[in-house]
Amino acid sequence: MATLETIRVTTRRGIEGDAFVGGSGPDLVFFHGAGGVTADDPLVKELAESFTVHAPVWPGFGPDDTETSIEDMLDFTLHGWDLVDAFALQDLPIVVGHSMGAMIAAEMASVARNDLAKLVLLTPAGMWIDAEPTPDLFAMLPFEMAEVLFHDPVLGEKLMTGGADFTDNDALTAFMVANARRMGTAGKILFPIPNRRLSKRIHRIGVPTLVVGGASDGLVPPVYIDLWRDSVAGSSTHMIEAAGHMLHLEQPAATATAILNFLSP
């Protein structure tokens, strides 16, 4: 399986951060969600078998103290495009986003509708149905999230902690600090509800779009996937069985297959 290397990226605004890059083939940019991304992300590695993958780390999710540079939805959107520019790609990028990253990718596609080739949204945040409110992750303790985010909560707990030994006080402290930074940054666009009026701009998305949902997703349930399909003209959907919100971790092979089938010429 492809190996991704860590590179440093600096945007034209001067924001520095890590990105994981590897593979071969057409350029694909992967925007992670509130759970972050690593060089060992199973879906990213699957995609790197067919594409040159660029997976940047959002401010607040890496070692750099840059989270104060991003304040709102517009900042995230423009930073996303600044990252694409920093990669100096040869062609229009394929953009894949997960959850919060999908929300940002959709905003990017709505404001610069001619600047990407295709769009894949995995369990995307960003829409709201009054009759079907989504759970408030910010009111949950970390151990409670697995029930909402995973088809298999036991597996979910292991994946969310990355195998950290919480009997080690230093490991526990590092995990809690990193989690607080991630949630604090994500909260700028997801708290108190993940609704920044994307519905007013979503009609501008004009590229081929695939929306992928997890059949057991407790955060973005299937009814939201239907809403995305109905809101993005000409889009298609695919449901991953035995997967929750974190389908890229629970079912990376099935998720990659759905993406590859959509992206095939």
C-alpha angles and dihedrals in degrees: 000000000000120000121223123212127209116242133177118243127194120192124214086257089059099250110146127203148140126275131185114225132180149117131064136263133052116000116265125181117206119200113197128217132232090295092067129222137259136192087257096055102139096218093047090051091049091052091048088066089071105020142038097252124206111189111179123194115236118234109272093031100078139045095279119099094229105117093105089064091069117062110156148001094286091053091052092047095050092042088055091056091044088056091051089051091048091056089060093215120194096223139022107293130244104230124207120181134181124212106308088013090054090050090054092044090053090051089050091051092048096052097039101028096168099047102082134054104218136352130218119188117194115199088329124208120206106082128089135205114190092208092049107042115184123234119270106243090184090066092054132088114235093255091054094057096072091071090057101037104042139055086214108039093188091057088042094059090053093047094047094052095043091224093297116168104235092187083073106082093206092052091047092049093048091050094049094047093048091046091050091051092049095048092044091055094043090049090067088076104015102046131120088000129349094248121116094157095268086150088074092058105029092093088071094068103110106168128092105280134193120195114199123195136185113238090220097040110144094183103046102020123196093268088068092051087056090051091053091049091051093045100049110064114236095002124146132210138214130189122212113214122222090020135110131193092307093059091146088066100035098042108014095153094050091044092049091049091053090050094046092049090053094046096046112113 
